[in-house]
Amino acid sequence: MNDITTNILDWHKQINRDLPWKNTDDPYFIWLSEIILQQTRVAQGTPYYLKFIELFPSVHDLARASQEEVFKAWEGLGYYSRARNLHAAAKFISEELDGQFPNRYESILQLKGVGPYTAAAIASFAFGEDRAVLDGNVFRVLARLFDIDLDILSTPGKKMFSKIAQELLPSGHAAAYNQAIMDFGALQCTPQKPNCMFCTLQEHCEAFQHGTIDQRPVKKKAAKKRKRYFHFLDTSASGILCIEKRQDKDVWEGLFQFPLVETKGSAPLDITAWNIKTLNQNDHPIQLKVEIKQTLSHQIIYGSFYQFVGKPDAETIQQMLITEGNIQCISMQELDQYGLPRLINRYLGR
């Protein structure tokens, strides 16, 4: 075991980062935590993990749940493809593997929504396989330790980092080491203002010696975010709430929203924009109530919410809207049964 590995393990023994998924080797619970924590901070993800293990204590429970139930539990975490893949993989494990979680890296990697990092984490934490993990924290630690100027997302970069990570992994101690180096990146070698002056790896850190800490890791700039303009019709003033399920392979797929019109700009609309033939602008005018912006990983959503000026008859609105696409009308009390995008929950003050 080399000095870097020994120092990281020794450092980890001195900290007490007690997280609920650390004290188990159950692959189902570890898998849940890893999927939830993809692109999610620990502080945000922990309550969701606790909610999931309460609602779905076994892979069979998760597999038997409806998609709406899974999305409702996931509501607010974002990146809903994770929830779809989680549900699909649970069904596969429950129905095709009789509930037995795959126990090798290569077979875990075949599960829907599982990539190399997640497969390595599950294989090492649940089954003790000697697989090094490479998440954002580990990339950062290794990039600074060895002052690597390769883009971490490039093919040569991934190859080099994988080689170094595996070389540092102590045989037979993968779980302890993987957890230690991830915690080291999260708590010590942080993205901004790392604690270099009191770092156990200072003498080994090439970026510290060369003054390039702030330049590591190298990651290409993200593409410019796409701007989208969503116009939502809120019918709650009539006593009922009309919603529709997003069907296309697009943001929020599978979640429910108010009747929507998407435009190329933010100019206000009138009721005719929703193509409800029996309602017209003069008989049922609407007004823009509020505008809310939500920034996602690759796009920015500008949401405009409209309400009727008066209070159209609820039965009339229901008859008109329910024939449009996949729209259904519910009471406000029923809303808790449906998974909604964060943008709409913000509008509703939820």
C-alpha positions in Angstrom: 0.0 0.0 0.0 1.6 3.3 -1.1 1.8 6.5 1.0 -1.0 8.3 -0.7 -3.5 5.4 -0.2 -2.3 5.0 3.5 -2.7 8.7 4.2 -6.2 8.8 2.7 -7.3 5.8 4.8 -5.8 7.3 7.9 -7.4 10.6 7.3 -10.8 8.9 6.9 -10.5 7.2 10.2 -10.3 10.6 11.9 -13.6 12.0 10.5 -17.1 11.1 11.3 -19.3 11.5 8.2 -22.2 9.3 9.3 -24.5 8.8 6.3 -27.5 6.4 6.3 -26.2 4.3 3.4 -22.7 3.9 4.8 -23.6 1.2 7.4 -25.0 -1.4 5.0 -23.8 -3.8 2.5 -27.3 -4.4 1.1 -26.9 -3.8 -2.7 -30.5 -2.6 -3.0 -30.0 0.2 -0.5 -26.5 1.1 -1.9 -28.0 1.2 -5.4 -30.8 3.5 -4.3 -28.3 5.9 -2.7 -26.0 6.0 -5.7 -28.8 6.7 -8.1 -30.3 9.4 -5.9 -26.9 11.0 -5.4 -26.2 11.2 -9.1 -26.0 15.0 -9.8 -27.5 15.6 -6.4 -25.8 17.0 -3.2 -25.7 14.7 -0.2 -27.7 17.2 1.9 -30.5 17.3 -0.7 -30.4 13.6 -1.5 -30.5 12.1 2.1 -34.2 12.9 2.8 -35.1 11.3 -0.5 -33.1 8.2 0.3 -34.8 7.8 3.6 -38.2 8.4 2.0 -37.5 5.7 -0.7 -36.4 3.0 1.8 -39.5 3.7 3.8 -41.9 3.6 0.9 -40.1 0.8 -1.0 -38.2 -1.3 1.6 -37.3 -4.0 -1.0 -36.7 -4.1 -4.7 -40.0 -6.0 -5.1 -41.8 -3.1 -3.5 -40.2 -0.7 -5.8 -41.0 -2.9 -8.8 -44.7 -3.2 -7.9 -45.1 0.5 -7.5 -46.7 2.5 -10.3 -44.6 5.0 -12.2 -46.8 7.8 -10.7 -45.9 6.6 -7.2 -42.2 6.5 -8.0 -42.3 10.0 -9.6 -44.2 11.4 -6.7 -41.5 10.1 -4.3 -38.9 11.5 -6.6 -40.6 14.9 -7.0 -38.2 17.8 -6.6 -34.9 15.8 -7.3 -34.9 16.6 -11.0 -33.3 14.5 -13.8 -36.4 12.3 -13.9 -34.8 9.9 -16.3 -33.0 8.6 -13.2 -36.4 7.7 -11.6 -37.6 6.0 -14.8 -34.4 4.0 -15.1 -34.5 3.1 -11.4 -38.1 1.8 -11.8 -37.3 -0.2 -14.9 -34.2 -1.8 -13.3 -36.2 -2.7 -10.2 -38.7 -4.5 -12.4 -36.0 -6.4 -14.2 -34.3 -7.5 -10.9 -37.6 -8.4 -9.3 -39.2 -10.2 -12.3 -36.2 -11.6 -14.3 -33.7 -12.2 -11.5 -36.1 -13.2 -8.7 -35.1 -10.2 -6.6 -31.4 -11.2 -6.6 -29.2 -8.2 -7.2 -26.4 -8.8 -9.8 -23.2 -9.3 -7.8 -20.4 -8.5 -10.3 -19.3 -5.3 -11.9 -20.0 -6.4 -15.5 -23.5 -7.6 -14.6 -24.4 -4.6 -12.5 -23.3 -2.4 -15.4 -26.0 -3.9 -17.6 -28.8 -2.5 -15.4 -30.7 0.5 -16.9 -29.4 3.8 -15.7 -26.1 2.3 -14.2 -22.8 3.6 -15.6 -19.2 2.7 -14.7 -19.0 4.8 -11.5 -22.3 3.5 -10.1 -21.4 -0.1 -11.0 -18.0 0.2 -9.4 -19.6 1.7 -6.2 -22.1 -1.1 -5.9 -19.6 -3.8 -6.7 -17.1 -2.5 -4.1 -19.5 -1.4 -1.3 -21.9 -4.4 -1.5 -19.7 -7.2 -2.8 -16.1 -6.2 -1.9 -15.0 -6.3 -5.5 -11.7 -4.4 -6.2 -13.1 -1.7 -8.4 -12.1 1.9 -8.1 -14.8 4.6 -8.2 -14.4 7.7 -10.3 -16.9 10.4 -9.3 -16.5 14.2 -9.4 -14.7 14.2 -6.1 -12.3 11.5 -7.1 -11.5 13.1 -10.4 -10.7 16.4 -8.6 -8.4 14.7 -6.0 -6.5 12.8 -8.6 -6.2 15.7 -11.0 -4.6 17.8 -8.2 -2.5 15.1 -6.7 -0.8 14.3 -10.1 -1.4 17.8 -11.7 -3.2 16.2 -14.7 -4.1 18.7 -17.4 -6.2 16.3 -19.5 -9.9 17.0 -19.8 -11.6 14.6 -17.4 -14.4 14.0 -20.0 -12.0 13.2 -22.8 -11.3 9.6 -23.8 -7.5 10.0 -23.0 -8.4 11.7 -19.7 -10.9 9.0 -18.6 -8.3 6.3 -19.5 -5.6 7.9 -17.5 -7.7 8.6 -14.4 -9.1 5.1 -14.5 -5.6 3.6 -14.5 -4.4 5.8 -11.6 -7.5 5.2 -9.6 -7.1 1.4 -9.9 -3.4 1.5 -9.1 -4.1 3.4 -5.8 -6.9 0.9 -4.8 -5.7 -1.4 -2.0 -6.6 -5.0 -2.8 -9.2 -6.3 -0.4 -10.0 -2.9 1.0 -12.0 -1.4 -1.9 -15.0 -0.3 0.0 -13.1 1.5 2.7 -10.7 3.2 0.3 -13.5 4.2 -2.2 -15.5 5.8 0.6 -12.4 7.5 2.0 -11.3 9.2 -1.3 -14.8 10.3 -2.1 -15.1 11.9 1.4 -11.7 13.4 1.0 -12.8 15.2 -2.1 -16.1 16.2 -0.5 -14.7 17.6 2.7 -11.0 18.3 2.3 -10.1 18.7 -1.4 -13.2 20.8 -2.2 -13.9 22.6 -5.5 -13.3 26.0 -4.0 -11.0 26.9 -1.2 -9.6 23.4 -0.5 -7.9 23.1 2.9 -4.4 22.7 1.4 -2.6 24.1 4.5 -3.8 21.3 6.7 -3.8 18.5 4.1 -2.3 15.1 4.8 -1.5 14.8 1.1 0.2 18.2 0.7 3.7 16.8 0.2 2.4 14.4 -2.5 0.2 17.0 -4.3 1.9 18.1 -7.5 -0.7 20.8 -8.2 0.0 22.3 -4.8 3.7 22.4 -5.6 3.1 23.9 -9.0 0.5 26.4 -7.9 -2.2 24.9 -10.2 -4.8 23.9 -7.6 -7.4 26.3 -9.0 -6.9 25.0 -12.5 -7.6 21.3 -11.7 -9.5 19.4 -12.8 -9.7 20.4 -16.4 -13.2 20.2 -17.8 -14.4 21.6 -21.1 -17.0 24.4 -20.8 -20.6 23.3 -21.0 -22.6 24.2 -24.2 -24.7 27.2 -24.1 -28.1 26.5 -22.5 -31.2 26.4 -24.7 -34.0 28.8 -23.8 -37.6 27.6 -23.8 -40.8 29.5 -23.2 -43.7 27.5 -21.6 -47.1 29.0 -21.2 -49.4 27.2 -18.6 -53.1 27.5 -18.2 -54.2 27.3 -14.5 -57.9 26.5 -14.3 -58.1 26.3 -10.5 -60.3 29.5 -10.4 -63.1 27.4 -11.9 -62.9 24.9 -9.0 -61.1 22.2 -10.9 -57.5 21.8 -12.0 -56.8 20.5 -15.5 -53.5 18.6 -15.9 -51.8 16.6 -18.6 -49.0 14.0 -18.6 -45.9 14.8 -20.5 -45.5 12.0 -23.1 -42.6 13.0 -25.4 -38.9 12.1 -24.9 -38.3 15.6 -23.4 -37.8 17.3 -20.1 -40.1 16.1 -17.3 -41.3 13.1 -19.3 -43.9 11.2 -17.3 -44.7 14.1 -14.9 -47.9 16.1 -14.9 -48.3 19.8 -15.8 -51.0 22.3 -16.6 -52.2 22.5 -20.2 -49.2 23.9 -22.1 -48.4 26.0 -25.1 -44.7 26.3 -26.0 -43.6 29.3 -28.1 -40.3 30.7 -29.4 -40.6 33.9 -27.3 -42.1 35.2 -24.1 -44.9 37.4 -25.6 -48.2 37.0 -23.6 -50.9 34.7 -25.1 -54.7 34.7 -25.1 -57.1 31.8 -24.6 -57.2 30.9 -28.4 -53.5 29.8 -28.1 -54.7 26.6 -26.4 -56.8 25.6 -29.4 -59.9 25.1 -27.3 -62.5 25.6 -30.0 -65.5 26.2 -27.8 -63.7 28.9 -25.7 -62.8 32.2 -27.2 -60.9 35.3 -26.1 -63.9 37.5 -25.7 -66.1 35.0 -23.7 -63.2 33.7 -21.5 -60.3 36.1 -21.3 -57.2 35.1 -19.4 -54.5 37.2 -17.7 -50.8 36.5 -17.0 -50.5 35.9 -13.3 -46.8 35.2 -12.7 -43.6 34.2 -14.5 -41.1 31.8 -13.1 -37.7 30.8 -14.4 -36.0 27.4 -13.8 -32.5 26.5 -14.9 -31.8 22.9 -15.8 -28.5 21.3 -16.9 -28.9 22.0 -20.6 -31.8 24.5 -20.8 -33.5 27.4 -19.2 -37.3 27.2 -18.8 -39.3 30.4 -18.7 -42.7 29.5 -17.3 -45.7 31.9 -17.7 -48.8 31.0 -15.8 -52.2 32.3 -16.9 -55.6 32.3 -15.1 -59.1 33.1 -16.3 -60.2 36.7 -15.5 -63.6 35.5 -14.3 -64.7 32.1 -13.0 -66.0 30.0 -15.9 -68.3 27.2 -15.0 -66.3 24.2 -13.8 -68.4 21.7 -15.7 -68.0 23.7 -18.9 -64.3 24.0 -18.6 -64.0 20.3 -17.8 -66.0 19.3 -20.8 -64.0 21.6 -23.1 -60.5 20.8 -21.8 -60.8 17.1 -21.2 -61.3 16.5 -24.9 -57.9 18.2 -25.7 -55.1 15.6 -25.9 -54.5 13.7 -22.7 -55.9 16.4 -20.4 -57.7 15.3 -17.3 -59.4 17.4 -14.6 -59.0 16.8 -10.9 -59.7 18.5 -7.6 -57.0 20.4 -5.7 -57.2 17.6 -3.0 -56.2 15.0 -5.6 -53.1 16.9 -6.7 -50.9 15.1 -4.1 -51.3 11.9 -6.1 -49.4 13.3 -9.1 -45.8 14.1 -9.7 -45.2 17.6 -10.8 -42.2 19.5 -12.1 -40.5 21.7 -9.6 -41.5 24.8 -11.7 -45.2 24.1 -11.1 -44.7 23.2 -7.5 -43.0 26.6 -7.0 -45.9 28.3 -8.7 -48.3 26.4 -6.3 -46.2 27.4 -3.3 -45.4 23.7 -2.5 
